Amino acid sequence: MSGSQNYINHVALVLDASSSMSHLSGKVVEVADQQIEYLARRSRELDQETRVTVYVFADKVECVIYDKDVLRMPSLKQLYQVGGMTALLAAALKSQGELAQTAQLYGDHSFLTFVLTDGQENASHRCADAPTQDPRELVKAVSQMIATQHDNWTLAVLVPDQMGKREAMQCGFPKDNIAIWDATSTRGLEEAGQVIQQATENFMMGRAQGIRGSRAVFSTGADAVNKDTIKAAGLTPVDPSAYQLIPVARDAGIREWVVECGHTYRTGCAFYQLSKPEKIQARKQIAVLEKKTDRVYTGPEARALLGLPDTEARVKPDHNDDFTIFVQSTSVNRKLVAHTRLLLML
């Protein structure tokens, strides 16, 4: 493909508008509008054309905005009304089926869809938008659709609990394209918005490097962090004389352990190993360690590799045989976990 072909992103939000979402309806509009604003800003900065589609679903599935230039999007205020049951599978099938009819001429086109739901599927079997009324056949249809989507398609879903995650996996959603959000509060929805933003950032940075789709949009696992994605993100290894890796023998405060190991503690010089899900602030640096070689990569590209936006974001350490994530500590009493390692920048 010639270098002059432009990147065209088709981003779709498929939003649950069933009755149980009524306590969050104002927040849904706010979070969706923020996401669109963010997409507009990043599209300009990265010189990528972005077109947005919005579906809302309850008893039926309705496309309220189709493939519209992100720079000309209205607010969803008038377009998101709640009421009814949850035709989740019908929404997945209809949104992907209709988007697949979008022309993909002249340009490098890529499709990214986020489905947000606060409950289990319970209405597709009697929804006019569903291709069949048999619940088992519906699951099979979604599964088959996901399995046969091209490499420039990414379909992700946010569900309210482990049961929702199990159901999504049974429907063929890739495990790392499923995130759990707290559907009980506006704060939970705000966090879901951050997760979507982070995944979108990942996607757009990947696009700039020629990556067309992902089956791991919510992951720090091997699909997201590997030799190829590190190279694509433009990360270069740090000079080995500029850092030291220190084993953590027992639970200890970060400054205490650095000093005990014979080093001077300066704020920001020590990075702890990410060992549990946590929030990472906008100014915190990230380092990526290759386990086999103890090679370390850091810099702003490391944040971009994890899709971290320039706001606080939640990150979880997924299983990765080859790489470990380290996070800069700016406190003196951050608790280090025994049997992890500490990265000290000298």
Secondary structure by P-SEA (a helix, b strand, c coil): ccccbbbbbbbbbbcccccccccaaaaaaaaaaaaaaaaaaaaaaacbbbbbbbbbbcccccccccccccccccccccccccbbbbaaaaaaaaaaaaaaaccccccbbbbbbbbbbcccccccccccccccccaaaaaaaaaaaaaaccccbbbbbbbccaaaaaaaaaaccccccccccccccaaaaaaaaaaaaaaaaaaaaaaaacccccccccccccccccaaaaaaacccccccccbbbbbbcccccaaaaaaaacccccccccccccccbbbbcccbbbbbbccccccccccaaaaaaacccccbbbbbbcccccbbbbbbbccccccccccbbbbbcc
